[in-house]
Amino acid sequence: MSELTDVADERVEDARSILKTLGMDAERSNERSALVLLALLRLTPTQAWAEAANPMLGTRAIMDFIRDEYGRDYAPNTREAVRRFTLHQFVEAGLVVPNPDEPQRPINSPKWNYQVTAEARDVLRVYGADDWQAAADRYLADLPGIKARYAAAREMDRIPLVLPDGSIFTLTPGGQNVLLKTMVEDFCPRFTPGGQVLYIGDAGDKKAFFEREALSSLKVEIDEHGKMPDLVVYLPDRNWLVLLEAASSHGPVDATRQAELAALFEDSTAGLVYVSCFPDRAEFRKYVDKIAWESEVWCADHPTHMIHYNGERFLGPYD
């Protein structure tokens, strides 16, 4: 058992060395990241590097492989750390691509997966051979072009949407952006006619659409993108700010979220309206008892109707 453990430890150190050679920083070349790389390559401690593969794997499958083959049993609550501080960084570095089989897959889908690029797999297969360093150097020299090629492929998968003023805007594929498109194109014409979109929280680019000056004119100063709603629409004729959450990924406007948004927009000179948006009523049913009072619910599969969690009025701000 000790001998097998030694082999596993040596393999992990090799993986760390590879990540450093490929230019990864300390966070992306620590033990966790090395183990994630080995899992993505489906490489056990006793297999040769030439046997490295690149299947599409979800986070749970990656963590199960690490536990079964390398004896590191990460707790379930560390899954987010694996995603945020290793997998996300691997994607940014061009080492891994998310959902190559379906780039527009929603971020909360159980089928969400990651795959080592074919170019990275091929160079890693020669680790330990005489030409490893030369192969790694060629890979790094070609990496800008490789990243550009994958970026161009994802650009083709961008989600186009038509803003209320008729202009065209595109969202990155995946995440809640499919629902965001329907919110802009179906909800807004029906329930906020004449409204101006001031913010869209693109899942892949939080700063993609942000009318900072328009918000500032309403005494709304935003520094922290992470707390923003997914969509902000201003109704100038009523002086309302409609704050919409795409509940498919972040959950609805519950009492806690309502308080956060109220604090974020507390200086607004416009009245605030809170709307939780769901892709369908099946998803809404999961949260039916969590929706905040004095808020609205909209389901994309029944776009002409809204559900009102209030008793005094339909769709309007409360003092």
C-alpha positions as CSV (number, residue, x, y, z in Angstrom):
1,M,0.0,0.0,0.0
2,S,2.8,2.3,0.9
3,E,4.5,1.6,-2.5
4,L,1.3,2.5,-4.3
5,T,0.9,5.7,-2.3
6,D,4.5,6.6,-3.3
7,V,3.6,6.1,-6.9
8,A,0.5,8.3,-6.6
9,D,2.4,11.0,-4.8
10,E,5.1,11.0,-7.5
11,R,2.4,11.2,-10.2
12,V,0.9,14.2,-8.5
13,E,4.3,15.9,-8.3
14,D,4.8,15.3,-12.0
15,A,1.5,16.9,-12.7
16,R,2.4,19.9,-10.6
17,S,5.7,20.2,-12.6
18,I,3.8,20.1,-15.8
19,L,1.4,22.9,-14.8
20,K,4.4,25.0,-13.8
21,T,6.1,24.4,-17.1
22,L,2.9,25.4,-18.9
23,G,3.0,28.8,-17.0
24,M,0.4,28.1,-14.3
25,D,0.7,30.2,-11.1
26,A,0.9,28.7,-7.6
27,E,-2.9,28.3,-7.2
28,R,-3.2,26.5,-10.5
29,S,-0.2,24.2,-9.8
30,N,-1.0,23.2,-6.3
31,E,-1.9,19.6,-5.3
32,R,-5.7,20.1,-5.9
33,S,-5.1,21.5,-9.4
34,A,-2.6,18.7,-10.2
35,L,-5.2,16.1,-9.1
36,V,-7.9,17.8,-11.3
37,L,-5.6,17.6,-14.3
38,L,-4.9,13.9,-13.7
39,A,-8.6,13.3,-13.4
40,L,-9.3,15.2,-16.6
41,L,-6.7,13.0,-18.4
42,R,-8.2,9.9,-16.8
43,L,-4.7,8.9,-15.8
44,T,-4.2,6.5,-12.9
45,P,-1.0,6.5,-10.9
46,T,0.3,3.4,-12.8
47,Q,-0.6,4.4,-16.3
48,A,2.0,5.9,-18.7
49,W,1.6,9.5,-19.7
50,A,1.2,8.3,-23.3
51,E,-2.2,6.8,-22.2
52,A,-3.6,10.2,-21.3
53,A,-7.1,10.7,-22.6
54,N,-9.5,13.7,-22.6
55,P,-13.1,12.6,-21.9
56,M,-15.8,15.1,-21.0
57,L,-16.2,15.1,-17.2
58,G,-18.4,16.9,-14.7
59,T,-17.1,18.1,-11.4
60,R,-18.5,15.2,-9.5
61,A,-16.9,12.7,-11.8
62,I,-13.6,14.5,-11.4
63,M,-13.7,14.4,-7.6
64,D,-14.8,10.7,-7.6
65,F,-11.8,9.8,-9.8
66,I,-9.4,11.7,-7.4
67,R,-10.9,9.8,-4.4
68,D,-10.9,6.4,-6.1
69,E,-7.5,6.6,-7.8
70,Y,-5.5,8.9,-5.6
71,G,-7.1,8.6,-2.2
72,R,-7.9,12.3,-1.7
73,D,-11.5,12.4,-0.6
74,Y,-12.5,16.1,-1.0
75,A,-15.6,17.0,1.0
76,P,-18.7,17.9,-1.1
77,N,-18.5,21.5,0.0
78,T,-15.1,21.9,-1.7
79,R,-16.7,21.3,-5.1
80,E,-17.1,25.0,-5.6
81,A,-13.4,25.6,-4.9
82,V,-12.6,23.0,-7.5
83,R,-14.8,24.8,-10.0
84,R,-13.8,28.4,-9.2
85,F,-10.1,28.1,-8.4
86,T,-9.0,25.3,-10.7
87,L,-11.4,24.5,-13.5
88,H,-12.3,28.1,-14.2
89,Q,-8.6,29.0,-14.3
90,F,-7.8,26.0,-16.6
91,V,-10.5,27.3,-19.0
92,E,-9.0,30.8,-18.9
93,A,-5.5,29.4,-19.6
94,G,-6.8,27.5,-22.7
95,L,-6.0,24.1,-21.2
96,V,-9.6,23.1,-20.8
97,V,-12.9,23.9,-22.7
98,P,-16.3,23.7,-21.0
99,N,-19.2,21.8,-22.7
100,P,-17.6,21.2,-26.1
101,D,-20.6,19.1,-26.9
102,E,-23.1,21.8,-26.1
103,P,-21.7,25.3,-25.5
104,Q,-25.1,26.8,-24.7
105,R,-25.8,24.4,-21.9
106,P,-27.3,26.2,-18.8
107,I,-24.8,26.5,-15.9
108,N,-27.0,24.7,-13.5
109,S,-27.3,21.7,-15.8
110,P,-26.2,18.3,-14.4
111,K,-24.6,17.6,-17.7
112,W,-22.1,20.6,-17.4
113,N,-18.6,19.2,-18.2
114,Y,-15.0,20.0,-19.0
115,Q,-12.5,18.6,-21.5
116,V,-8.8,19.0,-21.9
117,T,-8.1,20.4,-25.4
118,A,-6.7,17.9,-27.9
119,E,-3.6,20.1,-28.3
120,A,-2.9,20.0,-24.5
121,R,-3.6,16.2,-24.3
122,D,-1.2,15.5,-27.2
123,V,1.7,17.5,-25.6
124,L,1.1,15.9,-22.2
125,R,1.3,12.4,-23.7
126,V,5.1,13.0,-24.3
127,Y,5.9,14.0,-20.7
128,G,9.0,12.2,-19.6
129,A,10.3,11.7,-23.1
130,D,13.4,13.4,-24.5
131,D,11.3,15.8,-26.6
132,W,9.0,16.9,-23.7
133,Q,10.5,20.3,-23.2
134,A,10.6,21.0,-26.9
135,A,7.0,19.9,-27.3
136,A,5.9,22.1,-24.3
137,D,7.7,25.1,-25.8
138,R,5.9,24.6,-29.2
139,Y,2.6,24.3,-27.4
140,L,3.2,27.5,-25.5
141,A,4.3,29.3,-28.6
142,D,1.1,28.1,-30.4
143,L,-1.2,28.7,-27.4
144,P,-2.4,32.2,-28.4
145,G,-3.5,30.8,-31.7
146,I,-5.1,27.8,-30.0
147,K,-7.0,30.0,-27.6
148,A,-8.1,32.3,-30.4
149,R,-9.4,29.3,-32.4
150,Y,-11.5,28.1,-29.4
151,A,-12.6,31.6,-28.7
152,A,-13.8,32.0,-32.3
153,A,-15.7,28.8,-32.0
154,R,-17.4,30.1,-28.9
155,E,-18.1,33.4,-30.5
156,M,-20.1,31.7,-33.2
157,D,-22.2,30.2,-30.4
158,R,-23.0,33.6,-28.8
159,I,-26.7,34.2,-28.1
160,P,-28.1,37.2,-30.1
161,L,-30.9,39.2,-28.5
162,V,-32.8,42.3,-29.6
163,L,-32.9,45.1,-27.1
164,P,-36.1,47.2,-26.6
165,D,-34.6,50.0,-28.7
166,G,-34.1,47.6,-31.6
167,S,-30.3,47.3,-31.3
168,I,-28.6,43.9,-31.4
169,F,-26.6,42.6,-28.5
170,T,-25.0,39.2,-28.0
171,L,-24.5,37.1,-24.9
172,T,-21.8,34.5,-24.2
173,P,-23.2,31.0,-24.5
174,G,-24.2,29.0,-21.4
175,G,-25.2,30.0,-17.9
176,Q,-28.5,31.8,-17.4
177,N,-28.1,33.6,-20.7
178,V,-30.7,31.6,-22.6
179,L,-33.2,32.7,-20.0
180,L,-31.9,36.3,-20.1
181,K,-32.6,36.4,-23.8
182,T,-36.3,35.5,-23.2
183,M,-36.4,38.1,-20.4
184,V,-35.3,40.8,-22.7
185,E,-37.2,39.8,-25.8
186,D,-40.4,38.4,-24.2
187,F,-40.9,40.0,-20.8
188,C,-39.8,43.5,-21.6
189,P,-42.1,44.2,-24.6
190,R,-45.1,42.9,-22.6
191,F,-44.5,44.3,-19.1
192,T,-42.0,47.2,-19.5
193,P,-43.0,48.8,-22.8
194,G,-40.8,51.8,-23.5
195,G,-38.3,50.6,-20.9
196,Q,-34.6,51.1,-21.2
197,V,-32.2,48.3,-20.5
198,L,-29.5,49.6,-18.2
199,Y,-27.7,46.4,-17.1
200,I,-27.4,42.8,-18.4
201,G,-25.5,40.4,-16.1
202,D,-24.0,38.3,-18.9
203,A,-22.9,34.9,-17.3
204,G,-19.6,35.1,-19.2
205,D,-18.8,38.8,-19.0
206,K,-20.3,40.8,-16.1
207,K,-19.3,44.1,-17.6
208,A,-20.8,43.4,-21.1
209,F,-23.8,45.7,-20.8
210,F,-23.7,48.4,-18.1
211,E,-25.2,51.9,-18.6
212,R,-23.3,53.3,-15.6
213,E,-24.1,56.9,-16.4
214,A,-27.8,56.3,-16.7
215,L,-27.9,54.5,-13.4
216,S,-25.8,57.3,-11.8
217,S,-28.4,59.8,-13.0
218,L,-30.9,57.9,-10.8
219,K,-28.5,58.1,-7.8
220,V,-27.5,54.5,-8.2
221,E,-23.7,54.0,-7.8
222,I,-22.6,50.4,-8.3
223,D,-19.1,49.1,-7.4
224,E,-19.7,45.4,-6.9
225,H,-21.0,43.5,-9.9
226,G,-21.6,40.3,-8.1
227,K,-24.5,41.8,-6.2
228,M,-26.3,43.2,-9.2
229,P,-29.5,41.6,-10.5
230,D,-29.3,39.8,-13.8
231,L,-31.3,42.5,-15.7
232,V,-32.2,46.1,-14.9
233,V,-34.8,48.0,-16.8
234,Y,-35.8,51.6,-16.3
235,L,-39.3,52.9,-17.1
236,P,-38.9,56.7,-17.5
237,D,-42.7,57.4,-17.8
238,R,-43.3,55.8,-14.4
239,N,-39.8,56.4,-12.9
240,W,-39.5,52.7,-12.0
241,L,-36.4,50.5,-11.9
242,V,-37.4,46.9,-12.6
243,L,-34.8,44.5,-11.1
244,L,-35.1,41.0,-12.6
245,E,-33.3,37.8,-11.5
246,A,-32.8,34.9,-13.8
247,A,-33.7,32.3,-11.2
248,S,-32.4,29.3,-13.2
249,S,-28.9,29.8,-11.9
250,H,-28.9,32.2,-8.9
251,G,-32.3,31.5,-7.3
252,P,-35.3,33.8,-7.0
253,V,-35.8,37.1,-5.2
254,D,-36.3,35.7,-1.7
255,A,-36.5,37.8,1.4
256,T,-32.7,37.9,1.8
257,R,-32.1,38.8,-1.9
258,Q,-34.8,41.4,-1.7
259,A,-33.0,43.0,1.3
260,E,-29.7,42.9,-0.6
261,L,-31.1,44.6,-3.6
262,A,-33.0,47.2,-1.5
263,A,-29.7,48.1,0.2
264,L,-27.8,48.2,-3.2
265,F,-30.4,50.6,-4.7
266,E,-31.3,52.4,-1.5
267,D,-30.4,55.9,-2.9
268,S,-32.3,55.3,-6.1
269,T,-34.7,58.2,-7.1
270,A,-36.8,55.6,-9.0
271,G,-39.2,53.1,-7.4
272,L,-38.0,49.5,-7.2
273,V,-39.8,46.5,-8.7
274,Y,-38.5,43.0,-8.0
275,V,-39.1,40.2,-10.5
276,S,-38.0,36.5,-10.3
277,C,-37.9,34.9,-13.7
278,F,-38.0,31.2,-14.3
279,P,-37.6,29.1,-17.5
280,D,-40.8,27.3,-16.7
281,R,-43.4,26.6,-14.0
282,A,-41.7,23.3,-13.1
283,E,-38.6,25.3,-12.0
284,F,-40.8,27.9,-10.2
285,R,-42.5,25.2,-8.1
286,K,-39.2,24.4,-6.5
287,Y,-39.1,27.9,-5.0
288,V,-42.8,28.7,-4.6
289,D,-42.6,29.1,-0.8
290,K,-39.4,31.2,-0.9
291,I,-40.4,34.1,-3.1
292,A,-40.4,37.4,-1.3
293,W,-43.7,39.3,-0.7
294,E,-44.1,42.5,-2.7
295,S,-42.4,40.9,-5.7
296,E,-43.4,39.4,-9.0
297,V,-42.8,36.0,-10.7
298,W,-42.6,35.4,-14.5
299,C,-42.2,32.1,-16.2
300,A,-40.8,32.0,-19.8
301,D,-43.0,29.1,-20.8
302,H,-46.1,31.3,-20.1
303,P,-44.8,34.7,-21.2
304,T,-48.1,36.6,-21.2
305,H,-48.8,36.1,-17.5
306,M,-47.2,37.1,-14.2
307,I,-47.7,35.8,-10.6
308,H,-48.0,38.6,-8.0
309,Y,-46.7,38.0,-4.5
310,N,-48.5,41.0,-3.1
311,G,-51.9,42.2,-2.0
312,E,-52.2,45.9,-2.8
313,R,-51.3,46.3,-6.5
314,F,-50.0,44.6,-9.6
315,L,-46.4,45.3,-10.8
316,G,-45.3,48.4,-9.0
317,P,-42.9,49.7,-6.4
318,Y,-43.7,49.7,-2.6
319,D,-42.7,52.5,-0.3
